[in-house]
Amino acid sequence: MEIKNLTNRLLDSPQMVSGKLPWNQWNSTIEDSENSIAGWLGKIFSVVAFFALLGVLWSILSPIWDGGFDGKDALGVVGMLLGIIFWAYAAFPVTQVIRNTGDGVASSKSGVVRLMFLDLPVALMKMAGYLLAMIGLFAAIASLIGFLTTLNLGGDMMGMVSSGLGSFTNMGTAVLSSVLADTPLSMISEMMGDLMQQPEMLSNAGGSAWTVAGAMGVFSAFVSVVFVLVSMYINVAIYQFLFGLVAALVNWVKGPYLPFKSL
């Protein structure tokens, strides 16, 4: 009996030592990771939002020390100064979209499969759409100011940020296209893809200040914001519908039944 007790104490000694180590929560952190994935993803979004804000602000403010004012007349200098202030202000609500998306993902109570294949893709689509709409709204306001005052507020950095977001926003259409690619309905997916193309939101307003072409350019800039949001919501609905079909198919495979009611 004594030998058995000594053997058990010897075998339990690593656990006893591990329990006395400072800051030793590594086992629970890893073993409870399934319930923490949403929180980890939310933290990643928060980190990305912080560094995105720093990067955007650095790019917006860089003309101050990179000679961005060289060769500009008085009107150009005023326009660049106002543009720096304007887009530095816009950087905060734009990057806050990323943080808000992370908070939404972190609060998800879904299982791992639903989180990774529904909640996260939908959150990315919405984030991309909201970012495009936010950037487009500030671009439209900048074009309105340019139309009224002839000042060019710039916005090249925001144009670079928005250029890669369309693929995320159109994720639902892309999934639908891949599903229908080899079917007679492929024309429908191609038509929807053409309709969902994102507009050039930071392009020239389309005309000089106080001209009809300029006014139409400003108007189209504001309309583009609405178009982006509508496109995003349509793509979210398509993706959720396709996910629901796949989920229903999986449930049917687990318990097959005839898909009609008894009379």
C-alpha positions as CSV (number, residue, x, y, z in Angstrom):
1,M,0.0,0.0,0.0
2,E,2.8,2.4,0.9
3,I,4.5,1.7,-2.5
4,K,1.2,2.4,-4.2
5,N,0.8,5.7,-2.4
6,L,4.4,6.7,-3.3
7,T,3.8,5.8,-6.9
8,N,0.6,7.9,-7.1
9,R,2.3,10.9,-5.4
10,L,5.2,10.6,-7.9
11,L,2.9,10.4,-10.9
12,D,0.8,13.4,-9.5
13,S,3.9,15.6,-8.8
14,P,3.9,17.2,-12.3
15,Q,0.3,18.3,-11.8
16,M,1.1,19.6,-8.3
17,V,4.1,21.6,-9.6
18,S,2.1,22.9,-12.6
19,G,-0.6,24.1,-10.3
20,K,1.9,26.2,-8.3
21,L,3.6,27.8,-11.2
22,P,2.9,31.6,-11.6
23,W,0.6,32.7,-14.4
24,N,0.1,29.1,-15.5
25,Q,-3.2,29.2,-17.3
26,W,-1.9,27.8,-20.6
27,N,-3.8,24.5,-20.4
28,S,-7.2,26.1,-19.8
29,T,-6.4,28.7,-22.5
30,I,-5.8,26.0,-25.1
31,E,-8.4,23.4,-23.9
32,D,-11.2,26.0,-23.8
33,S,-10.1,27.5,-27.2
34,E,-13.3,26.4,-28.9
35,N,-15.3,28.8,-26.8
36,S,-12.8,31.5,-27.2
37,I,-12.4,31.6,-31.0
38,A,-14.9,34.3,-31.5
39,G,-13.2,36.5,-28.9
40,W,-9.8,35.9,-30.5
41,L,-11.2,36.9,-33.9
42,G,-12.7,40.0,-32.4
43,K,-9.3,40.9,-30.9
44,I,-7.6,40.5,-34.3
45,F,-10.1,42.9,-35.8
46,S,-9.3,45.4,-33.0
47,V,-5.6,45.1,-33.7
48,V,-6.1,45.5,-37.4
49,A,-8.3,48.6,-36.8
50,F,-5.6,50.2,-34.7
51,F,-2.8,49.7,-37.1
52,A,-5.0,50.6,-40.1
53,L,-5.7,53.9,-38.4
54,L,-2.0,54.5,-37.8
55,G,-1.2,53.6,-41.4
56,V,-3.9,55.8,-42.9
57,L,-3.0,58.8,-40.7
58,W,0.7,58.4,-41.6
59,S,-0.1,58.4,-45.4
60,I,-2.5,61.3,-45.0
61,L,0.0,63.4,-43.0
62,S,3.1,62.4,-45.0
63,P,2.8,65.3,-47.5
64,I,3.7,67.7,-44.6
65,W,7.3,66.2,-44.4
66,D,7.6,64.7,-47.9
67,G,7.5,68.0,-49.8
68,G,3.8,67.6,-50.9
69,F,3.4,71.3,-50.9
70,D,6.3,72.0,-53.3
71,G,5.3,73.8,-56.5
72,K,1.7,74.5,-55.5
73,D,0.1,77.9,-55.6
74,A,-1.8,79.4,-52.7
75,L,-5.1,77.7,-53.7
76,G,-3.4,74.4,-54.0
77,V,-1.8,74.8,-50.6
78,V,-5.1,75.7,-49.0
79,G,-6.8,72.7,-50.7
80,M,-4.1,70.3,-49.5
81,L,-4.2,71.6,-45.9
82,L,-8.0,71.3,-45.8
83,G,-7.7,67.9,-47.4
84,I,-5.3,66.6,-44.8
85,I,-7.6,67.8,-42.0
86,F,-10.7,66.4,-43.8
87,W,-9.3,62.9,-44.5
88,A,-7.6,62.7,-41.1
89,Y,-11.0,63.3,-39.5
90,A,-12.5,60.7,-41.9
91,A,-9.9,58.1,-40.9
92,F,-11.3,57.6,-37.4
93,P,-15.0,56.7,-38.3
94,V,-13.7,54.7,-41.3
95,T,-11.4,52.5,-39.2
96,Q,-14.0,52.3,-36.4
97,V,-16.0,50.2,-38.9
98,I,-13.3,47.5,-38.5
99,R,-13.4,47.7,-34.7
100,N,-17.2,47.5,-34.7
101,T,-17.1,44.4,-36.9
102,G,-14.7,42.7,-34.5
103,D,-17.0,43.5,-31.6
104,G,-19.9,41.8,-33.5
105,V,-17.8,38.7,-34.3
106,A,-16.6,38.5,-30.7
107,S,-20.2,38.5,-29.4
108,S,-21.2,35.6,-31.6
109,K,-22.5,32.6,-29.8
110,S,-22.5,30.2,-32.8
111,G,-20.5,27.0,-33.0
112,V,-17.2,26.8,-34.8
113,V,-18.7,25.7,-38.2
114,R,-21.4,28.4,-38.3
115,L,-19.0,31.0,-37.0
116,M,-16.3,30.3,-39.7
117,F,-18.6,29.7,-42.6
118,L,-21.5,32.1,-41.9
119,D,-20.9,34.7,-39.2
120,L,-17.4,35.6,-40.2
121,P,-18.0,35.8,-44.0
122,V,-21.1,37.8,-43.5
123,A,-19.2,40.1,-41.1
124,L,-16.5,40.6,-43.7
125,M,-19.0,41.4,-46.5
126,K,-20.7,43.9,-44.3
127,M,-17.4,45.4,-43.1
128,A,-16.3,45.8,-46.7
129,G,-19.6,47.4,-47.7
130,Y,-19.7,49.7,-44.8
131,L,-16.0,50.8,-45.4
132,L,-16.8,51.4,-49.1
133,A,-19.9,53.4,-48.2
134,M,-18.1,55.4,-45.5
135,I,-15.2,56.2,-47.8
136,G,-17.6,57.0,-50.6
137,L,-19.7,59.3,-48.4
138,F,-16.6,61.3,-47.4
139,A,-15.5,61.3,-51.1
140,A,-18.9,62.6,-52.1
141,I,-18.6,65.4,-49.5
142,A,-15.1,66.2,-50.7
143,S,-16.4,66.4,-54.3
144,L,-19.2,68.7,-53.1
145,I,-16.7,71.0,-51.4
146,G,-14.6,71.0,-54.6
147,F,-17.7,71.8,-56.7
148,L,-18.6,74.8,-54.4
149,T,-15.0,76.1,-53.8
150,T,-12.8,74.7,-56.6
151,L,-10.6,73.2,-53.9
152,N,-9.1,69.8,-54.4
153,L,-9.2,67.8,-51.1
154,G,-7.4,64.8,-52.6
155,G,-8.1,61.4,-51.1
156,D,-5.6,59.1,-53.0
157,M,-4.9,57.0,-49.9
158,M,-8.6,56.3,-49.3
159,G,-8.9,55.3,-53.0
160,M,-6.1,52.7,-52.4
161,V,-8.0,51.4,-49.3
162,S,-11.3,51.1,-51.1
163,S,-9.8,49.4,-54.3
164,G,-9.5,46.0,-52.7
165,L,-12.8,45.9,-50.8
166,G,-15.2,45.1,-53.7
167,S,-14.2,41.4,-53.8
168,F,-15.3,41.0,-50.2
169,T,-18.6,42.9,-50.7
170,N,-19.4,40.7,-53.7
171,M,-18.6,37.4,-52.0
172,G,-22.3,36.3,-52.2
173,T,-22.4,36.9,-55.9
174,A,-19.0,35.1,-56.3
175,V,-20.3,32.0,-54.5
176,L,-23.5,32.0,-56.5
177,S,-21.4,32.2,-59.7
178,S,-19.3,29.3,-58.7
179,V,-22.4,27.2,-57.9
180,L,-24.1,28.0,-61.2
181,A,-20.9,28.0,-63.4
182,D,-21.6,24.7,-65.1
183,T,-25.4,25.0,-65.3
184,P,-27.8,26.6,-67.7
185,L,-28.4,29.3,-65.1
186,S,-24.8,30.6,-65.5
187,M,-26.1,33.6,-67.5
188,I,-28.0,34.7,-64.4
189,S,-24.9,34.7,-62.2
190,E,-22.9,36.6,-64.9
191,M,-25.6,39.2,-65.2
192,M,-25.7,39.7,-61.4
193,G,-21.9,40.0,-61.3
194,D,-22.1,42.8,-63.9
195,L,-24.8,44.6,-61.9
196,M,-22.9,44.3,-58.7
197,Q,-19.7,45.9,-60.0
198,Q,-18.6,48.6,-57.5
199,P,-18.5,52.1,-58.9
200,E,-15.3,54.2,-58.9
201,M,-16.1,56.1,-55.8
202,L,-13.0,58.4,-55.6
203,S,-12.9,59.3,-59.3
204,N,-13.1,62.8,-60.5
205,A,-16.4,64.4,-59.8
206,G,-17.0,64.6,-63.6
207,G,-16.8,68.3,-64.3
208,S,-15.6,71.7,-63.2
209,A,-17.0,73.7,-60.3
210,W,-20.4,75.3,-60.9
211,T,-21.1,73.4,-64.1
212,V,-23.8,71.0,-65.0
213,A,-21.3,68.2,-65.5
214,G,-19.8,68.9,-62.1
215,A,-23.2,68.9,-60.4
216,M,-24.0,65.6,-62.0
217,G,-20.7,64.2,-60.8
218,V,-21.4,65.2,-57.2
219,F,-24.9,63.7,-57.5
220,S,-23.5,60.4,-58.8
221,A,-21.0,60.3,-56.0
222,F,-23.8,60.4,-53.4
223,V,-25.8,57.8,-55.4
224,S,-22.8,55.5,-55.4
225,V,-22.9,55.3,-51.6
226,V,-26.5,54.0,-51.8
227,F,-25.6,51.6,-54.6
228,V,-22.7,50.1,-52.5
229,L,-25.0,49.5,-49.5
230,V,-27.7,47.9,-51.7
231,S,-25.2,45.7,-53.4
232,M,-23.7,44.6,-50.1
233,Y,-27.1,43.7,-48.6
234,I,-28.0,41.8,-51.7
235,N,-24.8,39.8,-51.5
236,V,-25.3,39.1,-47.8
237,A,-28.8,37.8,-48.5
238,I,-27.5,35.6,-51.4
239,Y,-24.7,34.2,-49.2
240,Q,-27.1,33.5,-46.2
241,F,-29.6,31.8,-48.6
242,L,-26.9,29.5,-50.1
243,F,-25.6,28.7,-46.6
244,G,-29.1,27.8,-45.6
245,L,-29.5,25.5,-48.6
246,V,-26.2,23.7,-47.7
247,A,-27.2,23.4,-44.0
248,A,-30.6,22.0,-45.0
249,L,-28.9,19.5,-47.4
250,V,-26.6,18.4,-44.6
251,N,-29.5,17.9,-42.2
252,W,-31.4,15.9,-44.9
253,V,-28.4,13.6,-45.5
254,K,-28.2,12.9,-41.7
255,G,-31.9,12.0,-41.7
256,P,-33.3,11.5,-45.3
257,Y,-37.0,12.0,-45.9
258,L,-39.3,12.7,-48.8
259,P,-39.5,16.5,-49.3
260,F,-43.3,16.7,-49.4
261,K,-46.0,16.6,-46.7
262,S,-48.3,13.7,-46.2
263,L,-51.9,14.3,-47.4
